[in-house]
């Protein structure tokens, strides 16, 4: 077993706002940030955490805080599972940014299906800050809010320029809402969900479902056992729920009757056939100048406008 399997069974959001406002999956503003020393640097991560936390107080023209959730390396948490003990901790612990600690963070990001390229690029040079909006906004209003976010970031990252192209350029974050065709036991539904995720994720740079969270939690708690019963699935869901797994609630209802699959693909990718489920809704975020911005803070690039990637 990989020595880090015990520490990333489930990724959950650090902060969550009240649930009465339902955000759309496509209501994202995203900033790609190229820190001067790369992502996996103690100095850069120490600076990033308070910078991201400060974004929650930003307001729109109606003087409303407009951020519902933030997904980034600085706002994710891990569930540390060992035997029957489950503990909750930040992915980035400011007092554990040692060389082994940084390697551990990198391993989690690279291997956890909910993180990977959605959060940090393969080279470790850039990170993505996904801001989910609380309210519906027009394209022009989104552009204004994106400027508000990037302006706030540039007060902390002063020697930065704006790039024209980034790792999410030409990419789309898509999701599909599903309901099982039949009233099957959780174990059968779990197997169908794994098959559906394979179909949905074919050709994608990244894809994931609630099954990934439950499988990873099970491998952490029971490294030599596979999921073989509906009771195991129900127990794993309860464990993840007990530590406030926002991602799990997004991907599967507690009744295990509604699901969401998520994938990262190139813009224009076709929606594949998904067997065993009814498709009730689809969402798609595609990078454009109103919802995506790139900040270049590496000294060798930051002083001039970047024209090529």
N, C-alpha and C positions, 0 to 999 in steps of 0.2 A: 504493500500500500504506500502511495505517495505520502511523504511525511507531512505534507500540508493539507491532506484531505480532512483532517479533523477541524480545520478552522474556517472553511468557507462553505459549509453545507447550505447556507441560505443567506441571500443578500437582501437587506431591508433598508428602507429609507431612514435617514437620520431624523428628519423633521417631517411632520405632516400637519396640514392645515385642516380646519373643520370640513366634514364630509358633505355638508348641505349643498355645496356648489359642485356640479358634475362637469368636469373638464373633458373635452373631446381629445381623442388620441392624436389628432392632427394639430392641436393647438400648442405647438412647441416653438420656442425661439431657442436657437442654438448658437453658442460661441465656441469656436475652436481656439485654444490658447497654446502657443508655443513658448513655454517657459525658457528663460535664458540658459538654464542648466539641464533641461530635459525634465520629464515628469518625475522620475524616481530619484529625486534629490531631496535630502532632508531640509535644506534651506527653502527649496521651492514649495514643498508640501506644507512646511510650517507657515509659509506666507499664504498659501492658497486657502487653507481652512477658514481663517477669519475673513478673508476676502469674500468667499462664497457665502458665509453666514451673513455678511453685511447686505447682500442682495435682497434679503427678505423684506427689508424696510423700504425698498423702492416703490414709488407711487406713479400712477397714471395721471392723465390730465384732470380726472375727477377726484383726485387726491385719495385714491384707493390703492392699497397694496395689491398688486396684480399677479403675484406669483403663487401658484397653488402647490407645486412641488419642484424640486431641483434634483436631477440625477447627475452625479459627477463622482469622481474618485473621492472627493472631499465630503460627500454627503451619504455615502453608503456605509452600511454596518454589516458585520458578519455575526453569524451564530456559531459559537464554538461548542461543538458537540463531542463529548467523550463519555463513553459508556452510557449511563442513564443521566448524566449531567449535561444541561444545556445552558450556556451563558451567552449574554449579549454584549457585543463590543463594537467600537468603531473599526472600520477598515483601516483608516489612517489615525493611529494613536500618536499624538504629538510627543509623548514621552518614550516612544519606541521606534524612533526613526534612525536606528542604528543600521549598520550594513546588513546584518541578518534580517532586521525588521523591514527594510526596504526591499530585500529580495523576496520576503514573504508576501508583501503587498503586490509585487510584480507577478508572482506566481498565481495569486488569487485572481488578479485582473485577467491574466492571459488564459486561465483555465476555466473560469466560471462562465457558463453560457449566458448569464444575464449581463455580463460586463464586456470583456473583450473589446472589439473594435468600436462598439457603441460608446465606450468610455475613453479608451486610450488607443492610439494607433499602434500598429505592430512594432514600429521602431522605438516606441517610448519617447518620441520627441514632442508629441502634442496630446492634449486632452480635450475632451468635449464636455461642455456645460449645457445640459438640456434643461430648459426652463419651461415648465408646463403652466399655462395661463389659467387664471381663475374665471375669466369672463371672455365672451366672444368679442373679437375685435376685427375691424376691417384690415385689409392689407396695408393701407397707409398707417393705421394706428399701430399695427404690429411693427412696422418699420421704425416708428417713433420709439416704441418700447425697447426694441433691439438697440437703438442708439443710446437709450437710457442705461441699459445694461452694460454696453461696451464702454460708455463714458465712465461709469462707476469702476469698471475693471481697470481702465487706463489711469485712474487716479492712484492706483496701487502699483501698476505696471507702467511706469512713465515712459520708458524708452522703447515704445512699441509702435509698429506701423500696421496698417491694414493690408492684408493679402487679398488678392483677387480670387485665388483658388485654394481650396483646402481639402482635407481627406474625405469630407462629406459632400463635396461638390459632385453633382451627378448621381447622388444616392437618394434613396427613399426608405423611410422607416414605415413599414406597413403592419397592420394588424387585422385580424379577422375574428369576429365573435361567433361562437359555435354553441349548438345545443345537440345532445345525443339524439339519434333517431329513435332509440328504444330506451326503455327504463331498465338499464342493466346495472348489476352490482358495481361498486367502485373499482374493483380489480379489473373487470372487463372494460370498463370505461377508461381506466388508466392505460390499458394496453392499446385501446383504440386511439387514445390521445397521442401516445408515442408514435403510432403509425401516421396519424394526421400531421403531426409536427414534421415528420420525415418528408411527407409529401409537400407540405407548405414550404419547407426549408430547402428543397432541392434547388441547387444553383445559387443559393443565397450566401452572402458573406457571413451571416450570423442568423440564427433562429432559435427560439426557445419557447417553452410552455411551462405550465405548473408542474408537469411531470418531471422537468429537469430539477426543479427545486426539491420535490419530494424524493427523487432518486438520489440526489446528492446528500440530502439530510440522512437518508437511510444508510448510504455508504459510510458516512461519518460515524453514525451511532452503531451500525452493525456491519463492519467492513467485510465480513465473510458471508453475508446473507443477502439474498435478493428479495424483492417484494413478492410475496406469494399469496397474500390474502387481502380481502377488503378491510379487515380489521387493522392491518398494518397501515394502510393508506389513511384511514380515518385517524389513527393515532398520530401519524406523521403530520397530518394537516393540523391537528390540535396543537402539536408541539410548536410548529412554525407560527401558528396563530397566536400562541401564548406570548411570543416575543414580538408581536405587532408587525408581522410581515406584510407591509403594504403591497409589495410586488405579488405575493401569493394571492391576496384578495383581488388584485387586478386580473390575474391570470385564471383564477378558478373561484367559483362561489363555494361557500361552506357546504352546500348540498351536493356539490360535485355534479351539477346539472347545467352549468353555464361556464364556458371556457373562452379564453382568448389566446391566439397564437400570434407571435410577433416575429418579424424578420427584417433584416437589412439587405436590400437589393439595389441593383442599378435602376434608375428611373426608366419606366417603360416595361419592366418585367411583368409577364402575364400572371394572372391568378390561376394557380393549378387547381385541378379537381381534388377535393378533400372528401374521402369516403368515411361513412359512419356517422356523419354529423349534418345538421342543417346549418347553413351559413345565415346568420341573422343580421350582420352588419359588417362593413369593412371601413377601414380608415387608412389614410395615407398622408404622411408628411414628406414633402420633397424639398430639398434645399433650393432656396432662391434668395434674391437680394433683400427681400422683406423679412425673412426669418432666419437667415444664416450669415454669420460674420466670422472673420478669421483675424486674430491678433497675433502678430509675429514679434516676439520679444527676444529672440536670439541676437546677440550683438552683431554677428556677421551678416544679418539680414535686416535688422530692425530700423536702420536709419534711412532706408529707401523703400519706395513702394515696390512690392514684389509683383512681377509680371509673369513669372512662370513657376511651376511647382515641380 
